[in-house]
Amino acid sequence: MFSREIFNFLVKKDVRKILKRKDSDAGERGRALEELQASLFNRFRSSEGAKRHEQRLCGPIAALTFNFVVAVGIIFVNKWVLKNIGFHFPICLSFIHYVVSWTLMAILNAFGLLPASPASKSSRLSLLTLGFVMCFSTGLANVSLKYNSVGFYQMAKIAVTPSIVLAEFLWYRKKVSLLKVVTLTVVSIGVAVATVTDLQFSLFGACVALAWIIPSATNKILWSDMQQRENWTALALMWKTTPITVLFLVSLIPILDPPGVLSFDWNLTNTLAILMSAFLGFLLQWSGALALG
C-alpha cells in the first residue's frame, strides 16, 4: 500500500514536469509566432520595410524579365480577345482589367499583405494626375491594338522609349549614358526587324497609336518619379491610383467604345478569356511598376 502511494507520487511528479515542459514549449512557440507576426507586420505595414523587401525579392533584372514575358503574353491575349472572341470594346476591356486588379489588391489588403503607403503621402493632385494618365495610356493601347496589327502596335511601342528619354531630359535634365543609348537602339532595331512583316494599320488606328505614345511615356515618367522620390512600393501606389483610373475609364467608354457591350455573348469561354486577359493586365501593371521602381 505504501509502495503504491510512492509510485503514484512519482508518477504525478513526472506528469507535472511533462506538463510544465509542454507549457514551456507552447510558450516558446507562441513567442516565436508573435515574433514572426511582428516581423511580417514591420515588413509589409511600413513603407520603408516593404520597399526594401520588394527590392530584395525582385531586382531590376528579374523585374524587367517578368515585365517582358507578361507584356508579350498580354499583347497576343488581348488581340485574341478583341479579334477572335469578338469583344470589340477596348476601353471596356481596360476597365475590366483595372476592376480585377483592384479586386485582387483588395483581397491582399484584407489579409494584411498589401504594403503600406509612405508616411509622406503624395498630394491628391499627383495621384489624380497619375490615375488620369494611366487611363489614357492603357485605354488607347487597347484601342491601338484593336485597329492595328501586332507588328504596328510594337513599332508604336518602340517609339515610347525615345520619348521617355527626351521628356526626362527636358523636364529633369536627366542624361542617358552612351551605353544605354546603344543598348536601346539595338533592342529597338531588333524588335522592328522582327515585326516589320506585320505592319497592317488603318488611318484611325495610326492616329490612335501616335496619340498613345504621349500618355504612355508620361505615365512611366510620373510613376518612376513617384516611386523613387517618395518611397512608394508598386502595389501600394497601384492601390491608390487604380480607383481613379477606373472612374476615368468609365467616362471614356461611351466616347471611344461602340455600343453593345451588354449584348455581348458572355458565355463561359468568352468570360474566362476576358478574365485571363484581366489577370495578365494586373501582372503587367505590377511588373512594370517593379521595373520602374
URWOCOR-V152020 format. One record per pair of residues at least 24 apart in sequence whose ideal C-beta (glycine too) atoms are under 10 Angstrom apart, sorted by sequence separation. I is the first residue (numbers start at 1). GAP is how many residues later the second one is. If there is no record, write none. Layout:
i:I gap:GAP
i:I gap:GAP
This chain:
i:161 gap:24
i:158 gap:26
i:161 gap:26
i:162 gap:26
i:161 gap:27
i:158 gap:29
i:159 gap:29
i:158 gap:30
i:157 gap:31
i:158 gap:31
i:158 gap:32
i:98 gap:33
i:155 gap:33
i:158 gap:33
i:157 gap:34
i:158 gap:34
i:98 gap:36
i:155 gap:36
i:98 gap:37
i:154 gap:37
i:155 gap:37
i:158 gap:37
i:154 gap:38
i:157 gap:38
i:94 gap:40
i:95 gap:40
i:98 gap:40
i:151 gap:40
i:154 gap:40
i:155 gap:40
i:242 gap:40
i:245 gap:40
i:94 gap:41
i:97 gap:41
i:98 gap:41
i:151 gap:41
i:154 gap:41
i:155 gap:41
i:94 gap:42
i:97 gap:42
i:153 gap:42
i:154 gap:42
i:94 gap:43
i:95 gap:43
i:151 gap:43
i:152 gap:43
i:155 gap:43
i:242 gap:43
i:91 gap:44
i:94 gap:44
i:95 gap:44
i:151 gap:44
i:152 gap:44
i:154 gap:44
i:155 gap:44
i:238 gap:44
i:241 gap:44
i:93 gap:45
i:94 gap:45
i:97 gap:45
i:150 gap:45
i:151 gap:45
i:153 gap:45
i:154 gap:45
i:156 gap:45
i:93 gap:46
i:94 gap:46
i:149 gap:46
i:151 gap:46
i:152 gap:46
i:153 gap:46
i:155 gap:46
i:91 gap:47
i:92 gap:47
i:94 gap:47
i:151 gap:47
i:152 gap:47
i:167 gap:47
i:171 gap:47
i:174 gap:47
i:238 gap:47
i:90 gap:48
i:91 gap:48
i:94 gap:48
i:149 gap:48
i:150 gap:48
i:151 gap:48
i:152 gap:48
i:153 gap:48
i:208 gap:48
i:238 gap:48
i:241 gap:48
i:90 gap:49
i:91 gap:49
i:93 gap:49
i:94 gap:49
i:149 gap:49
i:150 gap:49
i:151 gap:49
i:152 gap:49
i:156 gap:49
i:164 gap:49
i:168 gap:49
i:172 gap:49
i:90 gap:50
i:92 gap:50
i:93 gap:50
i:148 gap:50
i:149 gap:50
i:150 gap:50
i:151 gap:50
i:152 gap:50
i:156 gap:50
i:159 gap:50
i:163 gap:50
i:167 gap:50
i:171 gap:50
i:235 gap:50
i:238 gap:50
i:90 gap:51
i:91 gap:51
i:148 gap:51
i:149 gap:51
i:159 gap:51
i:162 gap:51
i:163 gap:51
i:166 gap:51
i:167 gap:51
i:234 gap:51
i:235 gap:51
i:238 gap:51
i:90 gap:52
i:91 gap:52
i:93 gap:52
i:148 gap:52
i:149 gap:52
i:153 gap:52
i:156 gap:52
i:157 gap:52
i:160 gap:52
i:164 gap:52
i:165 gap:52
i:168 gap:52
i:234 gap:52
i:237 gap:52
i:89 gap:53
i:90 gap:53
i:93 gap:53
i:147 gap:53
i:148 gap:53
i:152 gap:53
i:156 gap:53
i:159 gap:53
i:160 gap:53
i:163 gap:53
i:164 gap:53
i:167 gap:53
i:168 gap:53
i:172 gap:53
i:234 gap:53
i:236 gap:53
i:89 gap:54
i:90 gap:54
i:147 gap:54
i:148 gap:54
i:152 gap:54
i:155 gap:54
i:156 gap:54
i:159 gap:54
i:160 gap:54
i:163 gap:54
i:164 gap:54
i:167 gap:54
i:171 gap:54
i:234 gap:54
i:235 gap:54
i:90 gap:55
i:91 gap:55
i:147 gap:55
i:156 gap:55
i:157 gap:55
i:158 gap:55
i:160 gap:55
i:161 gap:55
i:162 gap:55
i:163 gap:55
i:164 gap:55
i:234 gap:55
i:235 gap:55
i:237 gap:55
i:90 gap:56
i:146 gap:56
i:147 gap:56
i:148 gap:56
i:149 gap:56
i:153 gap:56
i:156 gap:56
i:157 gap:56
i:160 gap:56
i:161 gap:56
i:164 gap:56
i:168 gap:56
i:233 gap:56
i:234 gap:56
i:237 gap:56
i:89 gap:57
i:90 gap:57
i:144 gap:57
i:147 gap:57
i:148 gap:57
i:152 gap:57
i:156 gap:57
i:159 gap:57
i:160 gap:57
i:163 gap:57
i:164 gap:57
i:168 gap:57
i:232 gap:57
i:233 gap:57
i:234 gap:57
i:88 gap:58
i:146 gap:58
i:147 gap:58
i:148 gap:58
i:159 gap:58
i:160 gap:58
i:163 gap:58
i:234 gap:58
i:87 gap:59
i:146 gap:59
i:147 gap:59
i:153 gap:59
i:157 gap:59
i:160 gap:59
i:161 gap:59
i:234 gap:59
i:82 gap:60
i:144 gap:60
i:145 gap:60
i:147 gap:60
i:148 gap:60
i:156 gap:60
i:160 gap:60
i:164 gap:60
i:233 gap:60
i:54 gap:61
i:81 gap:61
i:82 gap:61
i:143 gap:61
i:144 gap:61
i:147 gap:61
i:148 gap:61
i:232 gap:61
i:53 gap:62
i:83 gap:62
i:143 gap:62
i:144 gap:62
i:146 gap:62
i:147 gap:62
i:223 gap:62
i:227 gap:62
i:231 gap:62
i:78 gap:63
i:79 gap:63
i:82 gap:63
i:83 gap:63
i:144 gap:63
i:145 gap:63
i:227 gap:63
i:44 gap:64
i:50 gap:64
i:51 gap:64
i:78 gap:64
i:81 gap:64
i:82 gap:64
i:144 gap:64
i:145 gap:64
i:224 gap:64
i:228 gap:64
i:50 gap:65
i:81 gap:65
i:82 gap:65
i:143 gap:65
i:144 gap:65
i:223 gap:65
i:224 gap:65
i:227 gap:65
i:228 gap:65
i:49 gap:66
i:50 gap:66
i:75 gap:66
i:79 gap:66
i:142 gap:66
i:143 gap:66
i:144 gap:66
i:223 gap:66
i:226 gap:66
i:227 gap:66
i:45 gap:67
i:49 gap:67
i:50 gap:67
i:51 gap:67
i:74 gap:67
i:78 gap:67
i:79 gap:67
i:141 gap:67
i:144 gap:67
i:145 gap:67
i:224 gap:67
i:225 gap:67
i:226 gap:67
i:44 gap:68
i:47 gap:68
i:48 gap:68
i:50 gap:68
i:74 gap:68
i:78 gap:68
i:140 gap:68
i:141 gap:68
i:143 gap:68
i:144 gap:68
i:220 gap:68
i:224 gap:68
i:44 gap:69
i:45 gap:69
i:46 gap:69
i:47 gap:69
i:76 gap:69
i:79 gap:69
i:139 gap:69
i:140 gap:69
i:143 gap:69
i:144 gap:69
i:219 gap:69
i:220 gap:69
i:223 gap:69
i:224 gap:69
i:44 gap:70
i:45 gap:70
i:46 gap:70
i:47 gap:70
i:48 gap:70
i:75 gap:70
i:79 gap:70
i:140 gap:70
i:142 gap:70
i:222 gap:70
i:223 gap:70
i:41 gap:71
i:44 gap:71
i:45 gap:71
i:47 gap:71
i:48 gap:71
i:74 gap:71
i:79 gap:71
i:140 gap:71
i:141 gap:71
i:220 gap:71
i:221 gap:71
i:40 gap:72
i:43 gap:72
i:44 gap:72
i:46 gap:72
i:47 gap:72
i:78 gap:72
i:140 gap:72
i:144 gap:72
i:220 gap:72
i:40 gap:73
i:46 gap:73
i:47 gap:73
i:139 gap:73
i:140 gap:73
i:219 gap:73
i:47 gap:74
i:76 gap:74
i:79 gap:74
i:138 gap:74
i:140 gap:74
i:141 gap:74
i:37 gap:75
i:41 gap:75
i:75 gap:75
i:78 gap:75
i:136 gap:75
i:137 gap:75
i:140 gap:75
i:141 gap:75
i:136 gap:76
i:137 gap:76
i:139 gap:76
i:140 gap:76
i:137 gap:77
i:138 gap:77
i:72 gap:78
i:75 gap:78
i:136 gap:78
i:137 gap:78
i:138 gap:78
i:75 gap:79
i:136 gap:79
i:137 gap:79
i:135 gap:80
i:136 gap:80
i:137 gap:80
i:133 gap:81
i:134 gap:81
i:137 gap:81
i:138 gap:81
i:72 gap:82
i:75 gap:82
i:133 gap:82
i:134 gap:82
i:136 gap:82
i:137 gap:82
i:71 gap:83
i:132 gap:83
i:133 gap:83
i:136 gap:83
i:137 gap:83
i:133 gap:84
i:134 gap:84
i:135 gap:84
i:133 gap:85
i:134 gap:85
i:71 gap:86
i:132 gap:86
i:133 gap:86
i:137 gap:86
i:132 gap:87
i:133 gap:87
i:130 gap:88
i:133 gap:88
i:134 gap:88
i:129 gap:89
i:130 gap:89
i:133 gap:89
i:134 gap:89
i:133 gap:90
i:130 gap:92
i:129 gap:93
i:130 gap:93
i:130 gap:95
i:126 gap:96
i:130 gap:96
i:129 gap:97
i:126 gap:99
i:127 gap:99
i:126 gap:100
i:122 gap:104
i:126 gap:104
i:134 gap:104
i:135 gap:106
i:139 gap:106
i:122 gap:107
i:130 gap:107
i:134 gap:107
i:138 gap:107
i:118 gap:108
i:122 gap:108
i:133 gap:108
i:134 gap:108
i:137 gap:108
i:118 gap:109
i:120 gap:109
i:121 gap:109
i:131 gap:109
i:132 gap:109
i:135 gap:109
i:136 gap:109
i:139 gap:109
i:143 gap:109
i:120 gap:110
i:122 gap:110
i:127 gap:110
i:130 gap:110
i:131 gap:110
i:134 gap:110
i:135 gap:110
i:139 gap:110
i:118 gap:111
i:119 gap:111
i:120 gap:111
i:121 gap:111
i:130 gap:111
i:131 gap:111
i:134 gap:111
i:135 gap:111
i:138 gap:111
i:146 gap:111
i:118 gap:112
i:119 gap:112
i:129 gap:112
i:131 gap:112
i:132 gap:112
i:133 gap:112
i:135 gap:112
i:136 gap:112
i:140 gap:112
i:117 gap:113
i:118 gap:113
i:127 gap:113
i:128 gap:113
i:131 gap:113
i:132 gap:113
i:135 gap:113
i:136 gap:113
i:139 gap:113
i:143 gap:113
i:117 gap:114
i:118 gap:114
i:126 gap:114
i:127 gap:114
i:130 gap:114
i:131 gap:114
i:134 gap:114
i:135 gap:114
i:139 gap:114
i:142 gap:114
i:143 gap:114
i:117 gap:115
i:118 gap:115
i:122 gap:115
i:126 gap:115
i:129 gap:115
i:130 gap:115
i:131 gap:115
i:132 gap:115
i:133 gap:115
i:134 gap:115
i:135 gap:115
i:117 gap:116
i:124 gap:116
i:127 gap:116
i:128 gap:116
i:131 gap:116
i:132 gap:116
i:135 gap:116
i:136 gap:116
i:139 gap:116
i:140 gap:116
i:115 gap:117
i:116 gap:117
i:127 gap:117
i:131 gap:117
i:135 gap:117
i:139 gap:117
i:90 gap:118
i:115 gap:118
i:118 gap:118
i:122 gap:118
i:131 gap:118
i:139 gap:118
i:114 gap:119
i:115 gap:119
i:117 gap:119
i:118 gap:119
i:121 gap:119
i:122 gap:119
i:128 gap:119
i:115 gap:120
i:116 gap:120
i:117 gap:120
i:124 gap:120
i:128 gap:120
i:114 gap:121
i:115 gap:121
i:113 gap:122
i:114 gap:122
i:115 gap:122
i:117 gap:122
i:116 gap:123
i:117 gap:123
i:114 gap:124
i:115 gap:124
i:114 gap:125
i:109 gap:126
i:108 gap:127
i:105 gap:130
i:109 gap:130
i:104 gap:131
i:105 gap:131
i:108 gap:131
i:105 gap:133
i:106 gap:133
i:101 gap:134
i:104 gap:134
i:105 gap:134
i:105 gap:135
i:142 gap:135
i:102 gap:136
i:106 gap:136
i:101 gap:137
i:102 gap:137
i:105 gap:137
i:101 gap:138
i:103 gap:139
i:142 gap:139
i:98 gap:140
i:102 gap:140
i:101 gap:141
i:102 gap:141
i:98 gap:143
i:99 gap:143
i:102 gap:143
i:138 gap:143
i:98 gap:144
i:99 gap:144
i:101 gap:144
i:102 gap:144
i:97 gap:145
i:98 gap:145
i:101 gap:145
i:98 gap:146
i:138 gap:146
i:98 gap:147
i:99 gap:147
i:138 gap:147
i:97 gap:148
i:98 gap:148
i:97 gap:149
i:98 gap:149
i:95 gap:150
i:96 gap:150
i:98 gap:150
i:99 gap:150
i:94 gap:151
i:95 gap:151
i:98 gap:151
i:134 gap:151
i:94 gap:152
i:95 gap:152
i:97 gap:152
i:95 gap:153
i:96 gap:153
i:95 gap:154
i:94 gap:155
i:95 gap:155
i:93 gap:156
i:92 gap:157
i:95 gap:157
i:91 gap:158
i:92 gap:158
i:94 gap:158
i:95 gap:158
i:91 gap:159
i:94 gap:159
i:91 gap:160
i:92 gap:160
i:91 gap:161
i:92 gap:161
i:90 gap:162
i:91 gap:162
i:94 gap:162
i:95 gap:162
i:90 gap:163
i:91 gap:163
i:94 gap:163
i:89 gap:164
i:91 gap:164
i:92 gap:164
i:93 gap:164
i:91 gap:165
i:92 gap:165
i:90 gap:166
i:91 gap:166
i:92 gap:166
i:95 gap:166
i:89 gap:167
i:90 gap:167
i:89 gap:168
i:90 gap:168
i:93 gap:168
i:88 gap:169
i:89 gap:169
i:92 gap:169
i:88 gap:170
i:89 gap:170
i:91 gap:170
i:63 gap:171
i:89 gap:171
i:88 gap:172
i:89 gap:172
i:92 gap:172
i:54 gap:173
i:88 gap:173
i:87 gap:174
i:100 gap:174
i:104 gap:174
i:89 gap:175
i:100 gap:175
i:103 gap:175
i:104 gap:175
i:51 gap:176
i:58 gap:176
i:88 gap:176
i:87 gap:177
i:97 gap:177
i:100 gap:177
i:101 gap:177
i:105 gap:177
i:55 gap:178
i:86 gap:178
i:87 gap:178
i:96 gap:178
i:97 gap:178
i:100 gap:178
i:101 gap:178
i:104 gap:178
i:52 gap:179
i:54 gap:179
i:85 gap:179
i:86 gap:179
i:87 gap:179
i:96 gap:179
i:99 gap:179
i:100 gap:179
i:103 gap:179
i:104 gap:179
i:51 gap:180
i:53 gap:180
i:54 gap:180
i:85 gap:180
i:97 gap:180
i:98 gap:180
i:100 gap:180
i:101 gap:180
i:102 gap:180
i:50 gap:181
i:51 gap:181
i:52 gap:181
i:54 gap:181
i:93 gap:181
i:96 gap:181
i:97 gap:181
i:100 gap:181
i:101 gap:181
i:105 gap:181
i:50 gap:182
i:51 gap:182
i:54 gap:182
i:92 gap:182
i:96 gap:182
i:97 gap:182
i:100 gap:182
i:101 gap:182
i:104 gap:182
i:47 gap:183
i:48 gap:183
i:50 gap:183
i:51 gap:183
i:87 gap:183
i:95 gap:183
i:97 gap:183
i:98 gap:183
i:101 gap:183
i:47 gap:184
i:49 gap:184
i:50 gap:184
i:85 gap:184
i:86 gap:184
i:93 gap:184
i:94 gap:184
i:97 gap:184
i:98 gap:184
i:101 gap:184
i:47 gap:185
i:48 gap:185
i:50 gap:185
i:51 gap:185
i:85 gap:185
i:89 gap:185
i:93 gap:185
i:96 gap:185
i:97 gap:185
i:101 gap:185
i:47 gap:186
i:50 gap:186
i:85 gap:186
i:87 gap:186
i:87 gap:187
i:94 gap:187
i:97 gap:187
i:98 gap:187
i:85 gap:188
i:93 gap:188
i:97 gap:188
i:44 gap:189
i:47 gap:189
i:81 gap:189
i:84 gap:189
i:85 gap:189
i:87 gap:190
i:44 gap:191
i:44 gap:192
i:81 gap:192
i:85 gap:192
i:80 gap:193
i:81 gap:193
i:81 gap:195
i:82 gap:195
i:77 gap:196
i:78 gap:196
i:80 gap:196
i:81 gap:196
i:77 gap:197
i:80 gap:197
i:81 gap:197
i:79 gap:198
i:77 gap:199
i:78 gap:199
i:77 gap:200
i:77 gap:201
i:74 gap:202
i:77 gap:202
i:78 gap:202
i:73 gap:203
i:74 gap:203
i:77 gap:203
i:78 gap:203
i:73 gap:204
i:74 gap:204
i:76 gap:204
i:77 gap:204
i:74 gap:205
i:75 gap:205
i:74 gap:206
i:78 gap:206
i:73 gap:207
i:74 gap:207
i:74 gap:208
i:71 gap:209
i:74 gap:209
i:75 gap:209
i:70 gap:210
i:73 gap:210
i:74 gap:210
i:70 gap:211
i:73 gap:211
i:70 gap:212
i:71 gap:212
i:70 gap:213
i:71 gap:213
i:69 gap:214
i:70 gap:214
i:69 gap:215
i:70 gap:215
i:67 gap:216
i:70 gap:216
i:71 gap:216
i:66 gap:217
i:67 gap:217
i:70 gap:217
i:71 gap:217
i:66 gap:218
i:67 gap:218
i:69 gap:218
i:70 gap:218
i:67 gap:219
i:68 gap:219
i:66 gap:220
i:67 gap:220
i:66 gap:221
i:67 gap:221
i:65 gap:222
i:66 gap:222
i:67 gap:222
i:63 gap:223
i:64 gap:223
i:67 gap:223
i:68 gap:223
i:63 gap:224
i:64 gap:224
i:66 gap:224
i:67 gap:224
i:62 gap:225
i:63 gap:225
i:66 gap:225
i:67 gap:225
i:63 gap:226
i:64 gap:226
i:65 gap:226
i:63 gap:227
i:64 gap:227
i:58 gap:228
i:62 gap:228
i:63 gap:228
i:58 gap:229
i:62 gap:229
i:63 gap:229
i:60 gap:230
i:61 gap:230
i:63 gap:230
i:59 gap:231
i:60 gap:231
i:58 gap:232
i:57 gap:233
i:58 gap:233
i:60 gap:233
i:54 gap:235
i:55 gap:235
i:58 gap:235
i:54 gap:236
i:55 gap:238
i:54 gap:239
i:51 gap:242
